[in-house]
Amino acid sequence: MQLLGIIKLDAFKRQHADSRGALNAWQTDVERAHWAGPQDVKNRYPSASLLDDNRVIFNIRGNTYRLVVKVRYQNEIVLIEWVGTHAEYDRQSF
């Protein structure tokens, strides 16, 4: 998958050093993936939440952090929309 919005991940990792390992692993995994549809995401990440409009919420580092992406399966593109702490996520609406 082609990953767009990496700048958001990099900025977040600078602010939250303890997220680096988990986010780096997620990034590598996604860049190597070929998701044909939402079920492919759930097969790899059973705790991921699937939302309308092909959005996916990933729990990062034991659910300490949340990552929201939009997936375009046909084009193999994953757009990072938002990354933050679980507490910050609770104040968001997606």
All heavy atoms as an XYZ file, in Angstrom:
777
protein
N       0.854     -1.177      0.000
C       0.000      0.000      0.000
C       0.897      1.237      0.000
O       1.963      1.241      0.618
C      -0.901      0.022      1.238
C      -1.791     -1.207      1.429
S      -3.031     -1.496      0.183
C      -4.231     -0.256      0.537
N       0.438      2.263     -0.675
C       1.152      3.537     -0.648
C       0.610      4.336      0.534
O      -0.592      4.516      0.678
C       0.924      4.303     -1.947
C       1.651      5.613     -1.991
C       1.397      6.354     -3.300
O       0.681      5.897     -4.182
N       1.982      7.521     -3.407
N       1.499      4.815      1.359
C       1.120      5.523      2.579
C       1.321      7.021      2.389
O       2.430      7.475      2.094
C       1.971      5.003      3.734
C       1.565      5.336      5.141
C       0.127      4.922      5.429
C       2.494      4.662      6.127
N       0.249      7.786      2.539
C       0.291      9.238      2.413
C       0.061      9.880      3.776
O      -0.699      9.359      4.584
C      -0.778      9.721      1.436
C      -0.756      9.125      0.028
C      -1.903      9.667     -0.804
C       0.574      9.393     -0.652
N       0.697     11.012      4.004
C       0.535     11.716      5.274
C       1.533     11.298      6.328
O       1.297     11.485      7.528
N       2.645     10.743      5.892
C       3.670     10.278      6.829
C       4.181     11.412      7.719
O       4.583     11.183      8.856
C       4.822      9.587      6.072
C       4.300      8.313      5.407
C       5.981      9.252      6.994
C       5.290      7.639      4.493
N       4.116     12.628      7.214
C       4.573     13.773      8.004
C       3.829     13.867      9.338
O       4.402     14.253     10.353
C       4.459     15.078      7.198
C       5.230     16.189      7.868
C       3.019     15.464      6.948
C       5.435     17.408      6.974
N       2.556     13.475      9.341
C       1.781     13.483     10.594
C       2.340     12.455     11.579
O       2.438     12.726     12.779
C       0.310     13.197     10.317
C      -0.390     14.306      9.587
C      -1.826     13.953      9.299
C      -2.470     15.044      8.455
N      -3.850     14.712      8.116
N       2.700     11.286     11.058
C       3.284     10.256     11.931
C       4.620     10.710     12.487
O       4.894     10.545     13.679
C       3.502      8.954     11.158
C       2.334      8.034     10.930
C       2.809      6.741     10.282
C       1.576      7.750     12.189
N       5.451     11.292     11.620
C       6.773     11.733     12.062
C       6.674     12.805     13.140
O       7.399     12.761     14.140
C       7.583     12.244     10.874
C       7.980     11.131      9.911
O       7.949      9.947     10.322
O       8.295     11.449      8.756
N       5.767     13.751     12.968
C       5.580     14.808     13.970
C       5.100     14.211     15.287
O       5.572     14.594     16.364
C       4.596     15.854     13.462
N       4.185     13.254     15.207
C       3.665     12.630     16.418
C       4.750     11.847     17.140
O       4.867     11.914     18.365
C       2.487     11.710     16.077
C       1.777     11.194     17.288
C       0.862     11.986     17.960
C       2.034      9.927     17.769
C       0.208     11.520     19.092
C       1.394      9.447     18.890
C       0.476     10.252     19.559
N       5.584     11.134     16.385
C       6.654     10.341     16.995
C       7.673     11.233     17.692
O       8.248     10.835     18.698
C       7.341      9.471     15.946
C       6.475      8.316     15.486
C       7.212      7.378     14.562
C       7.253      7.890     13.166
N       7.811      6.909     12.205
N       7.878     12.430     17.176
C       8.794     13.359     17.849
C       8.225     13.802     19.201
O       8.972     13.990     20.154
C       9.064     14.584     16.967
C      10.083     14.317     15.873
C      10.566     15.583     15.192
N       9.510     16.321     14.517
C       9.086     16.077     13.277
N       9.622     15.088     12.585
N       8.137     16.810     12.745
N       6.920     13.953     19.289
C       6.276     14.389     20.537
C       6.065     13.239     21.515
O       6.007     13.462     22.719
C       4.919     15.028     20.242
C       5.001     16.340     19.515
C       3.625     16.895     19.216
O       2.640     16.163     19.116
N       3.546     18.198     19.059
N       5.910     12.035     20.990
C       5.596     10.863     21.826
C       6.596      9.753     21.494
O       6.281      8.818     20.750
C       4.162     10.394     21.575
C       3.132     11.432     21.860
N       2.624     11.650     23.114
C       2.546     12.347     21.047
C       1.743     12.636     23.054
N       1.683     13.084     21.813
N       7.772      9.851     22.066
C       8.865      8.929     21.751
C       8.481      7.465     21.973
O       8.945      6.589     21.247
C      10.104      9.286     22.563
N       7.624      7.204     22.955
C       7.252      5.820     23.236
C       6.360      5.211     22.155
O       6.112      4.012     22.156
C       6.587      5.703     24.603
C       5.276      6.460     24.711
O       5.104      7.486     24.013
O       4.416      6.045     25.506
N       5.885      6.016     21.206
C       5.051      5.496     20.120
C       5.882      5.066     18.912
O       5.365      4.412     18.008
C       4.044      6.564     19.671
O       4.698      7.615     18.961
N       7.151      5.423     18.885
C       7.984      5.219     17.689
C       8.035      3.783     17.216
O       7.827      3.493     16.040
C       9.398      5.724     17.933
C       9.488      7.209     17.902
C      10.923      7.685     18.051
N      10.913      9.119     18.287
C      11.746      9.759     19.075
N      12.693      9.083     19.699
N      11.658     11.053     19.233
N       8.353      2.881     18.118
C       8.482      1.476     17.726
C       7.202      0.923     17.129
O       7.219      0.298     16.063
N       6.092      1.167     17.793
C       4.812      0.647     17.316
C       4.397      1.295     15.999
O       3.919      0.608     15.085
C       3.732      0.873     18.375
N       4.577      2.601     15.876
C       4.199      3.278     14.638
C       5.128      2.898     13.480
O       4.668      2.744     12.348
C       4.169      4.793     14.830
C       2.976      5.311     15.628
C       3.130      6.796     15.921
C       1.667      5.041     14.899
N       6.408      2.730     13.760
C       7.333      2.281     12.714
C       6.965      0.886     12.218
O       6.993      0.614     11.020
C       8.773      2.309     13.214
C       9.322      3.707     13.337
O       8.794      4.665     12.774
N      10.393      3.853     14.109
N       6.605      0.006     13.146
C       6.215     -1.352     12.777
C       4.923     -1.325     11.956
O       4.807     -2.035     10.941
C       6.039     -2.210     14.024
N       3.959     -0.513     12.381
C       2.701     -0.386     11.637
C       2.981      0.139     10.228
O       2.459     -0.388      9.247
C       1.739      0.547     12.382
C       0.460      0.764     11.650
C      -0.671     -0.001     11.719
C       0.180      1.810     10.702
N      -1.624      0.500     10.865
C      -1.129      1.616     10.241
C       0.912      2.881     10.210
C      -1.722      2.448      9.303
C       0.325      3.725      9.277
C      -0.971      3.511      8.826
N       3.798      1.169     10.119
C       4.113      1.770      8.823
C       4.752      0.746      7.885
O       4.345      0.611      6.728
C       5.039      2.968      8.997
C       5.400      3.644      7.699
C       6.270      4.873      7.899
O       6.337      5.434      8.982
N       6.928      5.293      6.841
N       5.731      0.025      8.370
C       6.398     -0.998      7.556
C       5.408     -2.062      7.104
O       5.400     -2.468      5.936
C       7.555     -1.640      8.346
O       8.505     -0.618      8.670
C       8.231     -2.738      7.553
N       4.563     -2.497      8.015
C       3.576     -3.528      7.715
C       2.599     -3.051      6.638
O       2.302     -3.779      5.690
C       2.830     -3.910      8.993
C       2.008     -5.160      8.833
O       2.507     -6.139      8.243
O       0.849     -5.161      9.298
N       2.118     -1.829      6.767
C       1.144     -1.301      5.807
C       1.784     -1.093      4.439
O       1.180     -1.402      3.411
C       0.514      0.008      6.332
C      -0.312      0.697      5.260
C      -0.343     -0.285      7.556
N       3.010     -0.607      4.410
C       3.677     -0.379      3.129
C       3.926     -1.689      2.371
O       4.006     -1.692      1.147
C       4.989      0.372      3.335
C       4.759      1.821      3.730
C       6.021      2.586      4.088
O       7.037      1.952      4.459
O       5.981      3.817      4.004
N       4.003     -2.782      3.083
C       4.205     -4.094      2.459
C       2.889     -4.796      2.133
O       2.886     -5.808      1.419
C       5.030     -4.984      3.379
C       6.443     -4.510      3.542
C       7.222     -5.384      4.490
N       8.593     -4.904      4.623
C       9.416     -5.277      5.576
N       9.029     -6.151      6.493
N      10.636     -4.790      5.625
N       1.790     -4.290      2.659
C       0.485     -4.944      2.514
C      -0.138     -4.677      1.144
O       0.233     -3.732      0.442
C      -0.454     -4.444      3.612
N      -1.100     -5.533      0.817
C      -1.929     -5.368     -0.381
C      -3.358     -5.684      0.033
O      -3.817     -6.818     -0.108
C      -1.472     -6.304     -1.505
C      -0.090     -6.019     -1.977
N       0.192     -4.973     -2.824
C       1.075     -6.626     -1.699
C       1.495     -4.958     -3.053
N       2.057     -5.944     -2.378
N      -4.040     -4.686      0.582
C      -5.407     -4.883      1.060
C      -6.382     -4.711     -0.091
O      -6.460     -3.654     -0.712
C      -5.742     -3.885      2.158
C      -4.922     -4.015      3.398
C      -4.339     -5.143      3.891
C      -4.601     -2.979      4.328
N      -3.682     -4.873      5.059
C      -3.826     -3.553      5.355
C      -4.897     -1.619      4.395
C      -3.349     -2.816      6.433
C      -4.420     -0.891      5.468
C      -3.664     -1.487      6.473
N      -7.167     -5.733     -0.352
C      -8.190     -5.669     -1.397
C      -9.503     -5.118     -0.855
O     -10.338     -4.641     -1.611
C      -8.412     -7.045     -2.001
N      -9.691     -5.200      0.452
C     -10.921     -4.727      1.069
C     -10.794     -4.717      2.577
O      -9.771     -5.128      3.141
N     -11.854     -4.264      3.253
C     -11.823     -4.151      4.717
C     -11.504     -5.458      5.447
O     -10.868     -5.440      6.496
C     -13.223     -3.653      5.071
C     -13.713     -2.986      3.832
C     -13.094     -3.734      2.688
N     -11.942     -6.583      4.888
C     -11.679     -7.859      5.559
C     -10.185     -8.151      5.647
O      -9.722     -8.741      6.624
C     -12.413     -9.012      4.869
C     -12.375    -10.298      5.671
C     -12.971    -10.147      7.066
O     -14.082     -9.652      7.230
N     -12.231    -10.572      8.080
N      -9.422     -7.715      4.659
C      -7.969     -7.897      4.709
C      -7.367     -7.136      5.882
O      -6.442     -7.613      6.542
C      -7.312     -7.435      3.405
C      -7.617     -8.345      2.235
O      -8.006     -9.513      2.466
O      -7.480     -7.882      1.088
N      -7.904     -5.952      6.158
C      -7.432     -5.162      7.305
C      -7.776     -5.892      8.601
O      -6.933     -6.040      9.488
C      -8.052     -3.748      7.302
C      -7.621     -2.969      8.538
C      -7.677     -2.991      6.028
N      -9.024     -6.364      8.719
C      -9.455     -7.061      9.937
C      -8.689     -8.366     10.148
O      -8.420     -8.749     11.286
C     -10.960     -7.346      9.892
C     -11.823     -6.133     10.133
C     -11.620     -5.516     11.483
C     -12.438     -6.199     12.544
N     -12.344     -5.513     13.858
N      -8.339     -9.027      9.058
C      -7.565    -10.271      9.186
C      -6.205    -10.001      9.804
O      -5.711    -10.799     10.606
C      -7.387    -10.948      7.826
C      -8.671    -11.542      7.299
O      -9.645    -11.722      8.019
N      -8.682    -11.829      6.002
N      -5.590     -8.894      9.444
C      -4.258     -8.550      9.955
C      -4.337     -7.835     11.294
O      -3.485     -8.014     12.158
C      -3.527     -7.677      8.921
C      -2.169     -7.187      9.361
C      -1.198     -8.357      9.587
N       0.069     -7.901     10.061
C       0.439     -7.887     11.367
N      -0.382     -8.328     12.288
N       1.621     -7.455     11.702
N      -5.354     -6.990     11.462
C      -5.526     -6.181     12.684
C      -6.934     -6.396     13.240
O      -7.826     -5.572     13.022
C      -5.309     -4.691     12.381
C      -3.921     -4.352     11.937
C      -3.596     -4.242     10.590
C      -2.904     -4.146     12.874
C      -2.308     -3.934     10.173
C      -1.615     -3.838     12.469
C      -1.331     -3.737     11.117
O      -0.059     -3.433     10.717
N      -7.151     -7.486     13.964
C      -8.503     -7.796     14.461
C      -9.099     -6.699     15.356
O     -10.322     -6.554     15.409
C      -8.309     -9.094     15.258
C      -7.050     -9.686     14.721
C      -6.193     -8.538     14.292
N      -8.269     -5.911     16.028
C      -8.800     -4.873     16.916
C      -9.096     -3.569     16.182
O      -9.626     -2.630     16.788
C      -7.824     -4.597     18.063
O      -6.625     -4.029     17.559
N      -8.785     -3.495     14.896
C      -9.070     -2.285     14.127
C     -10.583     -2.098     14.017
O     -11.339     -3.064     13.922
C      -8.451     -2.371     12.741
N     -11.004     -0.848     14.030
C     -12.422     -0.517     13.875
C     -12.639      0.034     12.477
O     -11.938      0.944     12.037
C     -12.846      0.532     14.905
O     -12.661      0.054     16.207
N     -13.629     -0.512     11.797
C     -13.962     -0.073     10.455
C     -15.121      0.913     10.522
O     -16.159      0.611     11.109
C     -14.336     -1.270      9.579
C     -13.292     -2.383      9.494
C     -13.840     -3.562      8.704
C     -12.012     -1.871      8.866
N     -14.940      2.071      9.928
C     -15.963      3.109      9.911
C     -16.482      3.308      8.493
O     -15.936      2.753      7.536
C     -15.394      4.438     10.427
C     -14.775      4.446     11.811
C     -14.244      5.839     12.129
C     -15.785      4.020     12.859
N     -17.516      4.130      8.367
C     -18.028      4.498      7.055
C     -16.939      5.188      6.250
O     -15.981      5.731      6.805
C     -19.226      5.438      7.189
C     -20.443      4.743      7.782
O     -20.535      3.509      7.693
O     -21.309      5.452      8.324
N     -17.136      5.235      4.953
C     -16.262      5.952      4.035
C     -14.835      5.393      4.044
O     -13.873      6.144      3.884
C     -16.269      7.449      4.355
C     -15.838      8.300      3.176
O     -15.946      7.829      2.033
O     -15.377      9.424      3.405
N     -14.721      4.089      4.278
C     -13.428      3.380      4.253
C     -12.405      3.930      5.238
O     -11.200      3.904      4.980
C     -12.851      3.349      2.829
C     -13.634      2.444      1.921
O     -14.147      1.417      2.346
N     -13.769      2.824      0.674
N     -12.859      4.413      6.370
C     -11.949      4.840      7.429
C     -11.692      3.655      8.353
O     -12.569      2.831      8.593
C     -12.547      5.998      8.218
C     -12.447      7.297      7.509
C     -12.776      8.456      8.443
N     -12.527      9.698      7.788
C     -13.415     10.346      7.034
N     -14.608      9.838      6.834
N     -13.105     11.494      6.467
N     -10.474      3.623      8.868
C     -10.077      2.559      9.788
C      -9.382      3.199     10.973
O      -8.563      4.106     10.808
C      -9.123      1.548      9.115
C      -8.765      0.424     10.084
C      -9.716      0.998      7.829
N      -9.721      2.730     12.175
C      -9.068      3.193     13.395
C      -8.217      2.055     13.929
O      -8.707      0.947     14.153
C     -10.092      3.623     14.455
C     -10.952      4.753     13.911
C      -9.392      4.042     15.742
C     -12.115      5.122     14.792
N      -6.934      2.340     14.099
C      -5.998      1.363     14.641
C      -5.640      1.730     16.063
O      -5.438      2.906     16.385
C      -4.703      1.355     13.800
C      -4.896      0.850     12.403
C      -5.117      1.740     11.372
C      -4.844     -0.507     12.136
C      -5.288      1.288     10.073
C      -5.017     -0.972     10.837
C      -5.246     -0.074      9.805
N      -5.559      0.719     16.917
C      -5.070      0.880     18.278
C      -3.557      0.688     18.230
O      -3.075     -0.334     17.761
C      -5.692     -0.149     19.211
C      -7.195     -0.021     19.259
O      -7.733      1.077     19.312
N      -7.888     -1.140     19.214
N      -2.838      1.670     18.731
C      -1.387      1.646     18.676
C      -0.828      1.564     20.093
O      -1.302      2.257     20.995
C      -0.833      2.915     17.977
C      -1.428      3.069     16.576
C       0.683      2.914     17.950
C      -1.052      2.002     15.582
N       0.142      0.718     20.254
C       0.836      0.531     21.534
C      -0.144      0.225     22.669
O      -0.268      0.968     23.625
C       1.709      1.723     21.883
C       2.789      1.354     22.881
C       3.757      2.495     23.126
N       4.478      2.181     24.332
C       4.134      2.605     25.539
N       3.113      3.393     25.712
N       4.847      2.244     26.589
N      -0.849     -0.872     22.501
C      -1.759     -1.318     23.544
C      -2.916     -0.371     23.777
O      -3.382     -0.222     24.903
N      -3.364      0.303     22.722
C      -4.489      1.234     22.778
C      -4.151      2.535     23.506
O      -5.034      3.291     23.891
C      -5.724      0.569     23.387
C      -7.009      1.169     22.867
O      -7.029      1.842     21.844
N      -8.090      0.925     23.572
N      -2.866      2.800     23.710
C      -2.447      4.080     24.285
C      -2.675      5.190     23.275
O      -3.030      6.310     23.625
C      -0.947      4.029     24.665
O      -0.759      2.969     25.595
C      -0.482      5.338     25.268
N      -2.484      4.851     22.004
C      -2.635      5.817     20.920
C      -3.625      5.289     19.909
O      -3.863      4.080     19.822
C      -1.284      6.070     20.242
C      -0.244      6.564     21.200
C       0.826      5.750     21.572
C      -0.336      7.826     21.770
C       1.781      6.191     22.476
C       0.611      8.269     22.677
C       1.657      7.450     23.029
O       2.583      7.888     23.927
N      -4.185      6.217     19.138
C      -5.119      5.860     18.071
C      -4.650      6.483     16.769
O      -4.131      7.597     16.750
C      -6.533      6.372     18.381
C      -7.214      5.714     19.568
C      -7.787      4.365     19.136
N      -8.452      3.669     20.197
C      -9.772      3.639     20.367
N     -10.561      4.313     19.580
N     -10.293      2.928     21.334
N      -4.871      5.770     15.701
C      -4.482      6.204     14.374
C      -5.693      6.030     13.454
O      -6.266      4.945     13.385
C      -3.311      5.355     13.882
C      -2.812      5.548     12.470
C      -2.285      6.962     12.264
C      -1.716      4.530     12.172
N      -6.072      7.107     12.775
C      -7.226      7.073     11.879
C      -6.724      7.273     10.449
O      -6.002      8.234     10.170
C      -8.252      8.169     12.237
C      -9.451      8.118     11.287
C      -8.702      8.037     13.689
N      -7.101      6.355      9.585
C      -6.696      6.424      8.184
C      -7.917      6.257      7.290
O      -8.957      5.748      7.719
C      -5.645      5.347      7.829
C      -4.424      5.447      8.722
C      -6.229      3.955      7.872
N      -7.754      6.673      6.054
C      -8.754      6.410      5.022
C      -8.073      5.555      3.965
O      -6.967      5.874      3.528
C      -9.272      7.702      4.413
C     -10.384      7.478      3.439
C     -11.058      8.773      3.071
C     -12.250      8.466      2.185
N     -13.041      9.662      1.925
N      -8.731      4.478      3.573
C      -8.135      3.522      2.650
C      -8.875      3.569      1.312
O     -10.102      3.534      1.269
C      -8.187      2.092      3.217
C      -7.515      1.114      2.275
C      -7.555      2.031      4.598
N      -8.107      3.655      0.257
C      -8.629      3.524     -1.114
C      -8.090      2.197     -1.635
O      -6.960      2.132     -2.129
C      -8.183      4.696     -1.976
C      -8.780      5.991     -1.511
C      -8.374      7.121     -2.425
N      -8.871      8.364     -1.863
C      -9.805      9.096     -2.435
N     -10.340      8.721     -3.558
N     -10.202     10.214     -1.866
N      -8.917      1.182     -1.467
C      -8.480     -0.178     -1.755
C      -8.102     -0.364     -3.228
O      -7.093     -1.002     -3.527
C      -9.558     -1.182     -1.347
C      -9.814     -1.159      0.141
C     -10.908     -0.484      0.669
C      -8.942     -1.786      1.020
C     -11.136     -0.446      2.038
C      -9.156     -1.763      2.392
C     -10.259     -1.086      2.889
O     -10.467     -1.049      4.245
N      -8.881      0.182     -4.157
C      -8.615      0.000     -5.581
C      -7.264      0.585     -5.991
O      -6.585      0.044     -6.851
C      -9.708      0.647     -6.428
C     -11.011     -0.118     -6.413
C     -12.044      0.548     -7.283
O     -12.227      1.756     -7.238
N     -12.728     -0.255     -8.086
N      -6.902      1.724     -5.373
C      -5.649      2.392     -5.715
C      -4.497      1.994     -4.806
O      -3.379      2.469     -4.987
C      -5.820      3.917     -5.644
C      -6.944      4.392     -6.512
O      -8.057      4.567     -6.032
N      -6.683      4.588     -7.783
N      -4.782      1.171     -3.789
C      -3.797      0.761     -2.783
C      -3.153      1.967     -2.106
O      -1.933      2.060     -1.977
C      -2.741     -0.161     -3.395
C      -3.307     -1.512     -3.783
C      -2.249     -2.587     -3.968
O      -1.049     -2.319     -3.759
O      -2.634     -3.719     -4.293
N      -4.005      2.878     -1.640
C      -3.544      4.083     -0.949
C      -4.127      4.108      0.458
O      -5.320      3.855      0.654
C      -3.967      5.351     -1.715
C      -3.242      5.418     -3.057
C      -3.698      6.601     -0.895
C      -3.720      6.539     -3.958
N      -3.282      4.437      1.415
C      -3.707      4.638      2.804
C      -3.322      6.069      3.170
O      -2.144      6.430      3.149
C      -3.030      3.634      3.762
C      -3.399      3.930      5.201
C      -3.404      2.209      3.391
N      -4.325      6.880      3.496
C      -4.116      8.272      3.867
C      -4.232      8.417      5.375
O      -5.285      8.105      5.954
C      -5.138      9.167      3.172
C      -5.143     10.635      3.589
C      -3.818     11.305      3.236
C      -6.314     11.355      2.958
N      -3.180      8.878      6.011
C      -3.218      9.113      7.451
C      -3.998     10.399      7.691
O      -3.604     11.469      7.240
C      -1.798      9.221      8.027
C      -1.078      7.895      7.834
C      -1.847      9.620      9.504
C       0.400      7.959      8.063
N      -5.111     10.279      8.396
C      -5.947     11.448      8.669
C      -5.657     12.057     10.037
O      -5.695     13.264     10.190
C      -7.429     11.085      8.578
C      -7.881     10.776      7.177
C      -9.380     10.675      7.061
O     -10.059     10.363      8.068
O      -9.881     10.911      5.947
N      -5.400     11.196     11.020
C      -5.245     11.700     12.386
C      -4.483     10.673     13.211
O      -4.661      9.463     13.049
C      -6.626     11.950     12.988
C      -6.606     12.560     14.335
C      -6.578     13.896     14.628
C      -6.624     11.886     15.597
N      -6.568     14.078     15.976
C      -6.596     12.856     16.593
C      -6.648     10.541     15.968
C      -6.597     12.543     17.944
C      -6.650     10.220     17.308
C      -6.625     11.219     18.279
N      -3.658     11.155     14.129
C      -2.985     10.300     15.099
C      -2.939     11.063     16.413
O      -2.718     12.281     16.434
C      -1.575      9.870     14.616
C      -0.672     11.055     14.381
C      -0.946      8.873     15.577
N      -3.198     10.374     17.510
C      -3.196     11.048     18.804
C      -3.327     10.054     19.942
O      -3.345      8.836     19.739
N      -3.402     10.594     21.137
C      -3.580      9.757     22.323
C      -5.018      9.268     22.377
O      -5.903      9.824     21.715
C      -3.254     10.530     23.610
O      -4.239     11.553     23.782
C      -1.854     11.128     23.566
N      -5.230      8.258     23.179
C      -6.589      7.741     23.345
C      -7.491      8.831     23.919
O      -8.631      8.986     23.485
C      -6.580      6.520     24.258
C      -7.858      5.751     24.202
N      -7.897      4.434     23.897
C      -9.151      6.116     24.398
C      -9.154      4.011     23.921
N      -9.923      5.021     24.226
N      -6.996      9.600     24.867
C      -7.799     10.688     25.463
C      -8.161     11.734     24.412
O      -9.289     12.235     24.394
C      -7.039     11.329     26.621
N      -7.219     12.078     23.549
C      -7.501     13.048     22.478
C      -8.522     12.471     21.497
O      -9.396     13.189     21.018
C      -6.217     13.402     21.719
C      -5.245     14.215     22.530
C      -3.867     14.305     21.895
O      -3.499     13.451     21.061
O      -3.154     15.260     22.226
N      -8.420     11.189     21.235
C      -9.363     10.523     20.330
C     -10.780     10.633     20.866
O     -11.728     10.843     20.085
C      -8.968      9.054     20.151
C     -10.011      8.256     19.424
C     -10.065      8.266     18.044
C     -10.936      7.504     20.134
C     -11.039      7.540     17.370
C     -11.916      6.774     19.471
C     -11.955      6.794     18.103
O     -12.926      6.084     17.446
N     -10.930     10.478     22.171
C     -12.267     10.530     22.775
C     -12.950     11.870     22.554
O     -14.171     11.969     22.622
C     -12.194     10.222     24.277
C     -11.907      8.747     24.532
O     -12.115      7.916     23.628
O     -11.455      8.434     25.650
N     -12.177     12.922     22.281
C     -12.749     14.249     22.034
C     -12.987     14.521     20.549
O     -13.497     15.579     20.192
C     -11.827     15.327     22.619
C     -11.722     15.256     24.146
C     -10.982     16.441     24.725
N      -9.585     16.521     24.326
C      -8.562     15.984     24.966
N      -8.779     15.284     26.070
N      -7.322     16.126     24.533
N     -12.647     13.570     19.701
C     -12.812     13.713     18.257
C     -14.148     13.117     17.819
O     -14.755     12.329     18.537
C     -11.688     12.994     17.505
C     -10.305     13.462     17.827
C     -10.041     14.863     17.313
O     -10.382     15.201     16.195
N      -9.433     15.668     18.149
N     -14.561     13.484     16.629
C     -15.727     12.827     16.032
C     -15.378     12.447     14.595
O     -14.983     13.300     13.802
C     -16.951     13.739     16.055
O     -16.708     14.918     15.323
N     -15.477     11.174     14.312
C     -15.143     10.669     12.986
C     -16.355     10.038     12.362
O     -17.229      9.554     12.965
C     -13.999      9.650     13.072
C     -12.723     10.230     13.557
C     -12.318     10.107     14.878
C     -11.900     10.930     12.694
C     -11.131     10.648     15.319
C     -10.702     11.481     13.115
C     -10.332     11.333     14.440
